[in-house]
Amino acid sequence: MESKPNALRILDIVTAVLIVAATAVVFFYAPMEAIMGNVQRVFYFHVANAWVGMLGFTAAGVMGILYLRTGNPKWDVIEVAAVEISLVFFFTAIVTGSIWARPIWNTWWTWDPRLTTAAILELVYAAYLMLRSGIDSPERRARFGAVYVILGFLSVPLTFLTIRLLRTIHPVVVGSGAADAQGGFSMSPKMLQTFLFSLLAFSVFFVDVLWHRVRLGQLEQKVEQLRLKLAR
């Protein structure tokens, strides 16, 4: 495997600094919300993880289209990496959302439209990995995976728009949502600054981890090609 590029080394450092800074800003700069108290601080991590998860699923869909158009396996490598990483980030969003919901909704989970579509989204992409694991041929695996990830992307805008189109208790912080949403709040300037900085930090974190996972995927691809040659 090639040595780590200098640009990636720099990105590692920048990512670490941004994540530490974002954590500090959340706990020491952002003011405490008047009604929810300190549990509201989970919001910054919850939304940032959900944002990165959906960003990665979207990127995977784009990679699927590029693979079907070109047949270049590098797009398949990036596609898989984006899905794997996004599954972790989106699962973290679900967990942090449950941590917030317990004191606010008095329950860890409720089958609200947003929570339901989020769970379905997570399962859709988990099934993508199961599909790939059951196909031995690299070409067929990549082709089937690309088609699946493109169709699976439909669950991303559905999840995003749920709280804006359906009756739900999940709050919409940016924009307008359902009138009966529980736990909504208006962001002060410091809250908004913290929110945007958290999105930036986690976005850079995603790019950094994705780069590492793509490099690992390229190595896996070379090992599989060697294995197939020896098997002939």
JOZIWO-V594447 format. One record per pair of residues at least 12 apart in sequence whose C-alpha atoms are under 10 Angstrom apart, sorted by sequence separation. I is the first residue (numbers start at 1). GAP is how many residues later the second one is. D is the distance in Angstrom with one decimal. If there is no record, write none. Layout:
# JOZIWO-V594447
i: (I & I)
gap: (GAP & GAP)
d: (D & D)
This chain:
# JOZIWO-V594447
i: (63 & 64 & 67 & 97 & 98 & 132 & 164 & 165 & 166 & 167 & 168 & 169 & 170 & 171 & 172 & 173 & 174 & 62 & 63 & 66 & 95 & 131 & 132 & 163 & 164 & 165 & 167 & 168 & 169 & 170 & 171 & 172 & 173 & 174 & 26 & 27 & 30 & 63 & 64 & 65 & 95 & 131 & 163 & 164 & 167 & 168 & 169 & 170 & 171 & 172 & 173 & 26 & 27 & 60 & 63 & 64 & 94 & 162 & 163 & 169 & 26 & 60 & 62 & 63 & 64 & 128 & 129 & 132 & 26 & 60 & 62 & 63 & 98 & 128 & 131 & 23 & 26 & 60 & 61 & 97 & 128 & 163 & 174 & 26 & 59 & 60 & 63 & 59 & 60 & 128 & 23 & 58 & 60 & 61 & 94 & 127 & 128 & 22 & 23 & 57 & 60 & 61 & 22 & 56 & 57 & 59 & 60 & 125 & 58 & 59 & 60 & 94 & 124 & 125 & 128 & 56 & 57 & 58 & 93 & 94 & 124 & 127 & 56 & 57 & 60 & 55 & 56 & 57 & 59 & 91 & 124 & 125 & 55 & 56 & 57 & 58 & 90 & 91 & 94 & 124 & 125 & 53 & 54 & 56 & 57 & 90 & 124 & 53 & 56 & 57 & 91 & 125 & 53 & 55 & 56 & 90 & 91 & 121 & 124 & 53 & 54 & 90 & 121 & 52 & 53 & 54 & 56 & 57 & 121 & 122 & 52 & 53 & 56 & 87 & 88 & 121 & 122 & 51 & 52 & 53 & 54 & 87 & 120 & 121 & 50 & 52 & 53 & 54 & 86 & 87 & 120 & 49 & 50 & 52 & 53 & 87 & 118 & 121 & 50 & 51 & 52 & 53 & 87 & 117 & 118 & 121 & 49 & 50 & 51 & 53 & 86 & 87 & 117 & 120 & 49 & 50 & 53 & 118 & 119 & 48 & 49 & 50 & 52 & 84 & 117 & 118 & 48 & 49 & 50 & 51 & 83 & 84 & 117 & 118 & 46 & 47 & 49 & 50 & 83 & 116 & 117 & 46 & 48 & 49 & 50 & 84 & 114 & 115 & 117 & 118 & 46 & 48 & 49 & 83 & 84 & 114 & 117 & 46 & 47 & 50 & 83 & 113 & 114 & 116 & 45 & 46 & 47 & 49 & 50 & 114 & 115 & 45 & 46 & 80 & 114 & 115 & 46 & 47 & 80 & 113 & 114 & 43 & 46 & 47 & 112 & 113 & 114 & 42 & 45 & 46 & 112 & 44 & 45 & 46 & 80 & 113 & 114 & 43 & 46 & 113 & 114 & 115 & 42 & 43 & 46 & 112 & 113 & 114 & 115 & 42 & 112 & 113 & 114 & 115 & 42 & 43 & 112 & 113 & 114 & 42 & 43 & 111 & 112 & 113 & 114 & 42 & 112 & 41 & 110 & 39 & 40 & 39 & 40 & 38 & 39 & 76 & 80 & 39 & 76 & 79 & 36 & 39 & 40 & 57 & 105 & 39 & 73 & 76 & 77 & 80 & 105 & 73 & 76 & 79 & 80 & 83 & 36 & 54 & 75 & 76 & 79 & 36 & 50 & 57 & 71 & 35 & 53 & 73 & 76 & 80 & 101 & 72 & 73 & 76 & 79 & 71 & 75 & 71 & 68 & 67 & 68 & 67 & 68 & 105 & 64 & 67 & 68 & 104 & 105 & 64 & 67 & 68 & 104 & 64 & 66 & 67 & 64 & 65 & 101 & 64 & 65 & 101 & 63 & 64 & 100 & 138 & 62 & 64 & 65 & 61 & 64 & 65 & 60 & 61 & 63 & 64 & 138 & 61 & 62 & 63 & 64 & 138 & 61 & 62 & 60 & 61 & 60 & 61 & 138 & 58 & 61 & 62 & 137 & 57 & 58 & 60 & 61 & 57 & 60 & 61 & 58 & 59 & 57 & 58 & 57 & 58 & 57 & 58 & 54 & 57 & 58 & 54 & 55 & 54 & 53 & 54 & 54 & 54 & 51 & 50 & 89 & 89 & 86 & 85 & 85 & 82 & 85 & 86 & 82 & 85 & 84 & 82 & 83 & 81 & 82 & 85 & 81 & 82 & 84 & 43 & 80 & 81 & 79 & 81 & 82 & 78 & 81 & 82 & 78 & 80 & 81 & 80 & 81 & 78 & 79 & 81 & 77 & 78 & 81 & 77 & 78 & 80 & 76 & 77 & 75 & 77 & 78 & 74 & 77 & 78 & 76 & 77 & 76 & 40 & 74 & 77 & 40 & 74 & 77 & 40 & 73 & 36 & 44 & 48 & 52 & 56 & 74 & 35 & 36 & 44 & 47 & 48 & 51 & 52 & 55 & 73 & 35 & 36 & 48 & 49 & 50 & 35 & 41 & 44 & 45 & 48 & 49 & 52 & 53 & 56 & 34 & 44 & 47 & 48 & 51 & 52 & 55 & 56 & 33 & 43 & 44 & 46 & 47 & 48 & 50 & 51 & 52 & 33 & 41 & 44 & 45 & 48 & 49 & 52 & 53 & 33 & 41 & 44 & 45 & 48 & 49 & 52 & 56 & 33 & 44 & 47 & 48 & 52 & 31 & 30 & 31 & 45 & 49 & 30 & 31 & 33 & 30 & 31 & 32 & 30 & 31 & 29 & 30 & 29 & 30 & 30 & 31 & 26 & 29 & 30 & 25 & 26 & 29 & 30 & 25 & 26 & 27 & 25 & 26 & 25 & 26 & 24 & 25 & 23 & 26 & 22 & 25 & 26 & 22 & 25 & 22 & 23 & 22 & 23 & 21 & 22 & 21 & 22 & 19 & 22 & 23 & 18 & 19 & 22 & 18 & 21 & 22 & 19 & 20 & 18 & 19 & 18 & 19 & 17 & 18 & 16 & 19 & 15 & 18 & 19 & 14 & 15 & 18 & 15 & 16 & 15 & 16 & 14 & 15 & 14 & 15 & 12 & 15 & 16 & 11 & 12 & 15 & 11 & 14 & 15 & 12 & 13 & 11 & 12 & 11 & 12 & 10 & 11 & 8 & 9 & 8 & 11 & 12 & 8 & 8 & 8 & 4 & 4 & 2 & 1 & 1 & 1 & 2 & 1 & 1)
gap: (12 & 12 & 12 & 12 & 12 & 12 & 12 & 12 & 12 & 12 & 12 & 12 & 12 & 12 & 12 & 12 & 12 & 13 & 13 & 13 & 13 & 13 & 13 & 13 & 13 & 13 & 13 & 13 & 13 & 13 & 13 & 13 & 13 & 13 & 14 & 14 & 14 & 14 & 14 & 14 & 14 & 14 & 14 & 14 & 14 & 14 & 14 & 14 & 14 & 14 & 14 & 15 & 15 & 15 & 15 & 15 & 15 & 15 & 15 & 15 & 16 & 16 & 16 & 16 & 16 & 16 & 16 & 16 & 17 & 17 & 17 & 17 & 17 & 17 & 17 & 18 & 18 & 18 & 18 & 18 & 18 & 18 & 18 & 19 & 19 & 19 & 19 & 20 & 20 & 20 & 21 & 21 & 21 & 21 & 21 & 21 & 21 & 22 & 22 & 22 & 22 & 22 & 23 & 23 & 23 & 23 & 23 & 23 & 24 & 24 & 24 & 24 & 24 & 24 & 24 & 25 & 25 & 25 & 25 & 25 & 25 & 25 & 26 & 26 & 26 & 27 & 27 & 27 & 27 & 27 & 27 & 27 & 28 & 28 & 28 & 28 & 28 & 28 & 28 & 28 & 28 & 29 & 29 & 29 & 29 & 29 & 29 & 30 & 30 & 30 & 30 & 30 & 31 & 31 & 31 & 31 & 31 & 31 & 31 & 32 & 32 & 32 & 32 & 33 & 33 & 33 & 33 & 33 & 33 & 33 & 34 & 34 & 34 & 34 & 34 & 34 & 34 & 35 & 35 & 35 & 35 & 35 & 35 & 35 & 36 & 36 & 36 & 36 & 36 & 36 & 36 & 37 & 37 & 37 & 37 & 37 & 37 & 37 & 38 & 38 & 38 & 38 & 38 & 38 & 38 & 38 & 39 & 39 & 39 & 39 & 39 & 39 & 39 & 39 & 40 & 40 & 40 & 40 & 40 & 41 & 41 & 41 & 41 & 41 & 41 & 41 & 42 & 42 & 42 & 42 & 42 & 42 & 42 & 42 & 43 & 43 & 43 & 43 & 43 & 43 & 43 & 44 & 44 & 44 & 44 & 44 & 44 & 44 & 44 & 44 & 45 & 45 & 45 & 45 & 45 & 45 & 45 & 46 & 46 & 46 & 46 & 46 & 46 & 46 & 47 & 47 & 47 & 47 & 47 & 47 & 47 & 48 & 48 & 48 & 48 & 48 & 49 & 49 & 49 & 49 & 49 & 50 & 50 & 50 & 50 & 50 & 50 & 51 & 51 & 51 & 51 & 52 & 52 & 52 & 52 & 52 & 52 & 53 & 53 & 53 & 53 & 53 & 54 & 54 & 54 & 54 & 54 & 54 & 54 & 55 & 55 & 55 & 55 & 55 & 56 & 56 & 56 & 56 & 56 & 57 & 57 & 57 & 57 & 57 & 57 & 58 & 58 & 59 & 59 & 60 & 60 & 61 & 61 & 62 & 62 & 62 & 62 & 63 & 63 & 63 & 64 & 64 & 64 & 64 & 64 & 65 & 65 & 65 & 65 & 65 & 65 & 66 & 66 & 66 & 66 & 66 & 67 & 67 & 67 & 67 & 67 & 68 & 68 & 68 & 68 & 69 & 69 & 69 & 69 & 69 & 69 & 70 & 70 & 70 & 70 & 71 & 71 & 72 & 74 & 75 & 75 & 76 & 76 & 77 & 78 & 78 & 78 & 78 & 78 & 79 & 79 & 79 & 79 & 80 & 80 & 80 & 81 & 81 & 81 & 82 & 82 & 82 & 83 & 83 & 83 & 83 & 84 & 84 & 84 & 85 & 85 & 85 & 86 & 86 & 86 & 86 & 86 & 87 & 87 & 87 & 87 & 87 & 88 & 88 & 89 & 89 & 90 & 90 & 90 & 91 & 91 & 91 & 91 & 92 & 92 & 92 & 92 & 93 & 93 & 93 & 94 & 94 & 95 & 95 & 96 & 96 & 98 & 98 & 99 & 99 & 99 & 101 & 101 & 102 & 103 & 103 & 105 & 106 & 109 & 110 & 113 & 117 & 120 & 121 & 122 & 124 & 124 & 124 & 125 & 125 & 126 & 127 & 127 & 128 & 128 & 128 & 129 & 129 & 129 & 130 & 130 & 130 & 131 & 131 & 131 & 132 & 132 & 132 & 133 & 133 & 133 & 134 & 134 & 135 & 135 & 135 & 136 & 136 & 136 & 137 & 137 & 137 & 138 & 138 & 139 & 139 & 139 & 140 & 140 & 140 & 141 & 141 & 142 & 143 & 143 & 143 & 144 & 144 & 144 & 145 & 145 & 147 & 147 & 147 & 147 & 147 & 147 & 148 & 148 & 148 & 148 & 148 & 148 & 148 & 148 & 148 & 149 & 149 & 149 & 149 & 149 & 150 & 150 & 150 & 150 & 150 & 150 & 150 & 150 & 150 & 151 & 151 & 151 & 151 & 151 & 151 & 151 & 151 & 152 & 152 & 152 & 152 & 152 & 152 & 152 & 152 & 152 & 153 & 153 & 153 & 153 & 153 & 153 & 153 & 153 & 154 & 154 & 154 & 154 & 154 & 154 & 154 & 154 & 155 & 155 & 155 & 155 & 155 & 156 & 157 & 157 & 157 & 157 & 158 & 158 & 158 & 159 & 159 & 159 & 160 & 160 & 161 & 161 & 162 & 162 & 163 & 163 & 164 & 164 & 164 & 165 & 165 & 165 & 165 & 166 & 167 & 167 & 168 & 168 & 169 & 169 & 170 & 170 & 171 & 171 & 172 & 172 & 172 & 173 & 173 & 174 & 174 & 175 & 175 & 176 & 176 & 177 & 177 & 178 & 178 & 178 & 179 & 179 & 179 & 180 & 180 & 180 & 181 & 181 & 182 & 182 & 183 & 183 & 184 & 184 & 185 & 185 & 186 & 186 & 186 & 187 & 187 & 187 & 188 & 188 & 189 & 189 & 190 & 190 & 191 & 191 & 192 & 192 & 192 & 193 & 193 & 193 & 194 & 194 & 194 & 195 & 195 & 196 & 196 & 197 & 197 & 198 & 198 & 199 & 199 & 200 & 200 & 200 & 201 & 203 & 204 & 208 & 211 & 213 & 214 & 215 & 217 & 217 & 218 & 221)
d: (5.3 & 6.9 & 9.0 & 8.9 & 9.3 & 7.9 & 7.4 & 8.2 & 7.7 & 8.6 & 7.4 & 3.8 & 6.3 & 6.0 & 6.6 & 6.5 & 8.6 & 9.0 & 6.7 & 9.7 & 9.1 & 8.3 & 6.4 & 9.3 & 5.4 & 8.4 & 8.1 & 6.2 & 5.2 & 7.5 & 4.7 & 8.6 & 6.8 & 8.9 & 10.0 & 7.2 & 9.9 & 8.8 & 9.2 & 9.9 & 9.8 & 7.4 & 6.4 & 7.1 & 8.4 & 8.8 & 8.2 & 7.9 & 8.0 & 9.8 & 7.8 & 6.4 & 9.8 & 8.9 & 6.8 & 6.5 & 9.6 & 9.8 & 7.2 & 9.1 & 8.7 & 8.7 & 10.0 & 5.3 & 9.4 & 9.4 & 8.4 & 9.9 & 9.5 & 9.8 & 8.1 & 9.1 & 9.6 & 6.8 & 8.9 & 9.9 & 7.1 & 7.2 & 7.4 & 9.1 & 9.6 & 9.1 & 9.9 & 8.8 & 8.7 & 4.4 & 9.1 & 7.3 & 7.2 & 6.9 & 9.2 & 9.7 & 8.2 & 9.3 & 8.0 & 9.5 & 7.1 & 9.1 & 8.8 & 8.6 & 5.6 & 9.3 & 9.3 & 8.8 & 9.9 & 6.8 & 6.2 & 9.1 & 8.8 & 8.6 & 9.8 & 7.6 & 9.4 & 7.7 & 8.5 & 8.9 & 6.6 & 9.2 & 9.4 & 8.0 & 9.0 & 9.8 & 5.1 & 5.9 & 9.3 & 8.9 & 6.4 & 9.3 & 9.8 & 9.1 & 9.9 & 7.2 & 10.0 & 8.9 & 9.2 & 9.7 & 8.4 & 8.7 & 9.3 & 6.5 & 9.1 & 8.8 & 9.7 & 7.4 & 6.4 & 9.4 & 9.1 & 8.4 & 5.3 & 8.4 & 10.0 & 9.7 & 9.7 & 7.8 & 8.7 & 9.0 & 7.1 & 8.1 & 8.0 & 7.6 & 7.1 & 7.1 & 8.8 & 9.1 & 4.2 & 9.2 & 9.1 & 9.7 & 9.2 & 9.4 & 6.7 & 6.5 & 9.6 & 9.2 & 9.2 & 5.7 & 9.8 & 9.5 & 9.8 & 7.7 & 9.0 & 6.5 & 7.8 & 6.9 & 8.7 & 9.9 & 5.2 & 7.5 & 9.1 & 9.1 & 9.9 & 8.7 & 9.9 & 6.6 & 4.7 & 9.9 & 8.6 & 9.1 & 10.0 & 8.6 & 7.5 & 8.4 & 7.1 & 7.5 & 8.6 & 7.4 & 8.8 & 6.7 & 8.1 & 9.2 & 9.0 & 7.3 & 8.8 & 8.8 & 5.1 & 5.2 & 8.3 & 9.2 & 9.3 & 8.8 & 5.9 & 8.3 & 9.4 & 8.4 & 7.3 & 5.9 & 9.5 & 8.4 & 7.9 & 8.8 & 6.9 & 8.4 & 5.3 & 8.8 & 9.4 & 9.6 & 6.5 & 5.2 & 8.6 & 8.6 & 8.9 & 8.9 & 9.9 & 5.1 & 8.0 & 9.7 & 9.1 & 8.5 & 10.0 & 9.6 & 10.0 & 7.9 & 8.9 & 8.5 & 8.0 & 6.3 & 7.7 & 7.4 & 6.8 & 9.9 & 8.4 & 8.5 & 8.0 & 9.7 & 8.8 & 4.7 & 9.7 & 9.0 & 9.6 & 8.6 & 9.3 & 7.5 & 7.6 & 9.2 & 5.6 & 9.7 & 8.2 & 9.1 & 8.1 & 6.5 & 6.1 & 9.4 & 5.4 & 8.7 & 9.7 & 7.4 & 9.6 & 9.8 & 7.4 & 6.0 & 9.5 & 9.8 & 9.2 & 9.5 & 9.4 & 10.0 & 8.8 & 7.9 & 9.5 & 7.3 & 9.6 & 9.6 & 6.5 & 7.7 & 8.8 & 9.8 & 7.8 & 7.2 & 10.0 & 7.7 & 8.8 & 6.2 & 8.7 & 8.3 & 9.9 & 9.9 & 6.2 & 8.6 & 6.8 & 7.8 & 7.5 & 9.9 & 7.0 & 8.4 & 9.8 & 6.4 & 7.5 & 8.8 & 9.8 & 8.2 & 7.0 & 6.1 & 10.0 & 9.9 & 9.3 & 9.8 & 9.2 & 9.7 & 9.7 & 9.3 & 9.4 & 8.0 & 9.4 & 9.6 & 9.1 & 8.7 & 9.0 & 9.3 & 8.8 & 8.6 & 9.8 & 8.4 & 6.0 & 8.8 & 9.4 & 8.7 & 8.5 & 9.5 & 9.2 & 8.6 & 7.9 & 7.3 & 9.4 & 8.4 & 8.6 & 9.8 & 9.5 & 7.6 & 8.2 & 9.4 & 9.5 & 9.8 & 9.8 & 7.5 & 8.4 & 8.8 & 9.4 & 8.4 & 8.8 & 8.0 & 6.8 & 7.7 & 9.7 & 7.4 & 8.5 & 9.8 & 6.9 & 7.7 & 8.0 & 8.3 & 6.9 & 8.0 & 6.5 & 9.5 & 8.8 & 9.6 & 7.5 & 6.9 & 9.6 & 4.1 & 8.0 & 8.6 & 7.7 & 6.8 & 9.3 & 8.9 & 9.2 & 8.5 & 9.1 & 7.5 & 6.5 & 7.1 & 8.5 & 8.8 & 9.0 & 6.2 & 8.6 & 8.9 & 9.0 & 8.9 & 9.8 & 8.9 & 5.5 & 7.7 & 6.8 & 4.8 & 7.9 & 8.2 & 9.8 & 9.2 & 8.1 & 9.5 & 9.6 & 8.2 & 8.9 & 9.9 & 6.2 & 9.4 & 8.4 & 9.6 & 9.8 & 9.6 & 8.8 & 6.6 & 6.8 & 9.6 & 9.6 & 7.6 & 9.2 & 7.4 & 9.4 & 9.8 & 9.3 & 6.4 & 9.5 & 8.8 & 9.3 & 8.7 & 9.7 & 9.7 & 9.5 & 8.8 & 8.4 & 7.7 & 10.0 & 8.9 & 7.6 & 9.4 & 9.5 & 7.0 & 9.2 & 9.3 & 9.7 & 9.0 & 6.5 & 8.3 & 6.3 & 9.6 & 8.9 & 9.8 & 9.9 & 8.6 & 10.0 & 9.0 & 8.4 & 7.9 & 5.7 & 8.6 & 8.7 & 9.0 & 5.9 & 8.5 & 9.4 & 8.2 & 9.0 & 9.0 & 8.8 & 5.7 & 7.3 & 6.2 & 9.3 & 8.2 & 9.8 & 8.9 & 9.8 & 9.2 & 7.9 & 8.8 & 5.7 & 9.1 & 9.3 & 6.7 & 10.0 & 8.9 & 9.1 & 9.3 & 10.0 & 7.7 & 8.1 & 9.4 & 9.3 & 7.6 & 9.0 & 8.1 & 8.0 & 9.7 & 9.3 & 8.7 & 9.6 & 9.7 & 8.5 & 8.9 & 7.4 & 9.8 & 8.6 & 8.8 & 9.9 & 9.1 & 9.5 & 9.4 & 9.7 & 8.7 & 9.5 & 7.5 & 8.8 & 6.2 & 8.3 & 6.8 & 9.7 & 8.1 & 9.3 & 5.7 & 8.7 & 5.0 & 8.6 & 6.1 & 9.1 & 9.3 & 8.2 & 8.5 & 8.8 & 9.9 & 7.9 & 8.4 & 10.0 & 8.2 & 9.4 & 9.3 & 9.9 & 9.2 & 7.2 & 8.5 & 7.1 & 9.0 & 8.8 & 8.8 & 9.8 & 6.4 & 8.6 & 6.2 & 8.9 & 6.7 & 9.0 & 9.3 & 8.1 & 10.0 & 7.9 & 9.5 & 9.8 & 10.0 & 8.4 & 8.7 & 9.5 & 8.9 & 9.8 & 9.0 & 9.1 & 7.0 & 9.0 & 5.6 & 6.8 & 7.3 & 5.3 & 8.5 & 8.7 & 8.3 & 9.7 & 9.8 & 9.5 & 6.2 & 9.5 & 8.5 & 7.7 & 9.0 & 9.6 & 9.9 & 9.8 & 9.2 & 6.3 & 6.3 & 8.3 & 9.8 & 9.5 & 9.5 & 9.4 & 7.5 & 8.5 & 8.2 & 9.1 & 8.6 & 9.8 & 10.0 & 6.6 & 8.1 & 9.0 & 5.5 & 9.0 & 9.1 & 9.6 & 9.0 & 9.6 & 8.7 & 8.0 & 6.6 & 8.5 & 8.4 & 8.8 & 9.4 & 9.1 & 8.3 & 5.7 & 5.2 & 7.1 & 8.8 & 8.2 & 9.0 & 9.0 & 7.0 & 8.2 & 7.6 & 9.2 & 8.3 & 8.3 & 9.3 & 9.6 & 6.1 & 8.0 & 8.3 & 5.4 & 8.9 & 9.0 & 9.4 & 9.1 & 9.9 & 8.2 & 8.4 & 7.1 & 8.8 & 9.3 & 9.4 & 9.9 & 9.8 & 8.8 & 6.5 & 6.3 & 8.7 & 9.8 & 9.8 & 9.9 & 9.4 & 7.3 & 9.7 & 9.7 & 9.9 & 7.7 & 8.3 & 9.0 & 9.0 & 8.8 & 8.3 & 8.6 & 8.8 & 9.3 & 6.5 & 9.7)
